[in-house]
Amino acid sequence: MIVPIRCWTCGRPLGHLWEPFRSRVLAGEDPGRVLDDLHVTRYCCRRTLLAHVELINQVLPYGLIEK
């Protein structure tokens, strides 16, 4: 839902890498090469960034409480 701040397995900070990773992949670069350039070498960290799906915009309407 929200970009993980840290890797779930090893605890390495990853939140600051999401925007550069996302923008470069959307521009057409290979995700593996982008992760290499960002020095993300551990499999667990690579998995965390590669598998993340942004669902926050779909979930937000259900959290609004109107009185």
C-alpha positions, -999 to +999 in steps of 0.1 A: +000+000+000+025+026+012+061+023+001+080+003+028+104+025+047+127-004+054+132-039+040+110-064+057+138-090+061+171-072+068+159-037+078+178-017+053+163+017+046+145+017+012+120+045+013+143+070-003+149+047-032+113+043-043+109+075-063+141+072-083+134+035-089+098+042-100+105+071-123+134+053-141+113+021-146+084+041-159+108+058-183+115+024-198+147+013-181+153-023-170+143-027-133+173-050-126+198-025-140+181+004-121+184-016-088+221-022-096+227+015-102+210+023-069+233-002-052+204-025-040+222-058-040+205-080-014+177-102-028+154-093+000+157-056-007+153-061-045+122-082-039+107-055-016+111-028-043+102-050-073+070-065-057+056-032-042+022-022-057+008+012-049-027+007-038-031+037-015-052+056-041-077+028-043-080+023-006-082+060+005-119+064-004-129+036+020-111+053+049-130+085+047-156+089+075-184+113+069-207+125+097 
